[in-house]
Amino acid sequence: MITGEIFKNAVISGANNIANNRVSVDELNVFPVPDGDTGTNMSLTIGNAKKELNVTDNSLPLSDMSKTVSGALLRGARGNSGVILSLIFRGLSKGFKECETADGEQLVAALKKSVKSAYGAVMKPTEGTILTVIREAQEKAEVAVNDGKTDFVEVFEVAFEGAKEALAKTPEILPVLKKAGVVDAGGAGLVKIFEGMLSVFKNGEIIESSEATEKPAEKTATNAAAEWEGEITFTYCTEFIVKKEKDKKDDALSLRSYLETIGDCVVVVDDESIIKVHVHTDNPGKALQKGLENGSLTNLKIENMREQHEEAKKNAEIENTVQSDDNGEYTPVAPEKEYGFVAVAAGAGIESLFTDLGADKVVSGGQTMNPSTDDILRAVETTPAKTVFVLPNNKNIIMAAEQTTRFSTRKVVVLQTKSVPMGISAMLVFDPDADVDTNASNMQAAADNVGTGSVTFAARDSDYEGHKIKEGEILALENNKLSFVEQDLERAVVKLTKQLFKKDSEFVTLIYGEDVNEADAEKVQDAIKAKIPNAEITLIPGGQPVYYYIISVE
């Protein structure tokens, strides 16, 4: 039988063991882009439970101790691997719900709930992953109990051995793993955690941490001007909607072309009835006048970014942090409006763009820096709206964002935005007069309709999907899938943009990252214009890490 205190020490030991092996687990990620963060995400996720356990009373029964672990893991979950890990421990907590202590048979019952929770969270479960590892661990443990084993430690050891065996077989299930010569990273992380736990269960020894595992809380940005570190070229952030009229022009392309001559950060999107406009300019009146050529104007917003910038600098500590007490807790704000928005983004320019488009909060995060469920929840709860739309803007953040619905005091709608361009497109079609379901449907449709490209570098040598990749080579991704490998950055961006640009495409937006200077970005813009002369190309300084360029084609 194991007690709450033993379980507490086991989880701490598991957290230390995955932290000690974080880098080696990260390196198991098959895709060679610099976002191999499975080990990091799992370590930070269970590390949140470790922090809470360090101040938890040892006398708690197993039921309460496992509940404490489950809640901390779920709030701290980062990335898909972290969310699945949290759900495994949530299943254990459900299984131990009435238990002061637990034996081998109760462990098997709890592991069954873990398997159900983990598989239930994934729309299309893939075998050869962490799911297979936890399932086969449970099955081996169940066989042991059926053979007469009742000792918790003996049964857990069987489960651990089953997990190791399942992990070793993952390359035979997933060819991509076999070709890369690695096992599944998420499964490997789970085995490391179980290994740390077994050390306590079997020998009473907590594996000590060999590295600092704490990570500062991600910043939540609330003011575009405060986040913008570069020079503000134009003074007024101008937004409006044109209601199209039959006796007037219906020419979004011409409107966009004109706005490019009087400002920057131009975003124009239209459908059958409206044109939605965003521009930074010194002449908002000219922008409005040009818009009137296409119809009547509504939803006008003009803000002086220079004034915002100065005010925000004075109040940066207030503006960019959520008010909290000494325990790090925060108080949900009262919902003063119908709709609010939380977006996840990395890079001052991209954060600024989302704020300009109406995001109430921008959670700093993306590749290599997935925010936790609690980071996103904090932003949701401090958004003064009855319904909050969340735009994860990264496929590895969606699951963590979805967990906020369990805790939030308001309605949360998580859109399936897998990239920054998808998030931008979704926000542009939002209609304040439409209901929640209509907006959710329209925003998701707009997101799904945008072509997304990104250009980064290979973090290591790899053989991936027929591509022999060398560390440092340029990788071009089309809609999150590797398209080709290049040696020259400019050539890669031009080629990828041409691939994304279809017969009915009109607009190209190039968002350049922190490792690209403006002059080089303008050269790339000119090169694309030469190859695609009919494209309207907008250049935006995103300041994002990891990706040299993010490309949007509409």
Secondary structure, DSSP 8 states (H G I E B T S, - for coil): -B-HHHHHHHHHHHHHHHHHTHHHHHTT-SS-SS---HHHHHHHHHHHHHHHHTTS-TT--HHHHHHHHHHHHHHH-BHHHHHHHHHHHHHHHHHTTT-SSB-HHHHHHHHHHHHHHHHHT-SS--SSSHHHHHHHHHHHHHHHHHTT---HHHHHHHHHHHHHHHHHHHHHH-HHHHHHT---HHHHHHHHHHHHHHHHHHH-------S--------EE--HHHH--S---SSEEEEEEEEE-TTS---HHHHHHHHHHHEEEEEEEE-SSEEEEEEEES-HHHHHHHHHTTEEEEEEEEEEHHHHHHHHHHTHHHHTS--B-TTS-B------EEEEEEEEE-SHHHHHHHHHTT-SEEEE-BTTB--BHHHHHHHHHTS-EEEEEEE--STTTHHHHHGGGGT-SSEEEE----SHHHHHHHHHT--TTS-HHHHHHHHHHHHHTSEEEEEEE-SS-EEETTEEE-TT-EEEEETTEEEEEES-HHHHHHHHHHHH--TT--EEEEEE-TTS-HHHHHHHHHHHHHH-TT-EEEEEE---SS-SEEEEE-
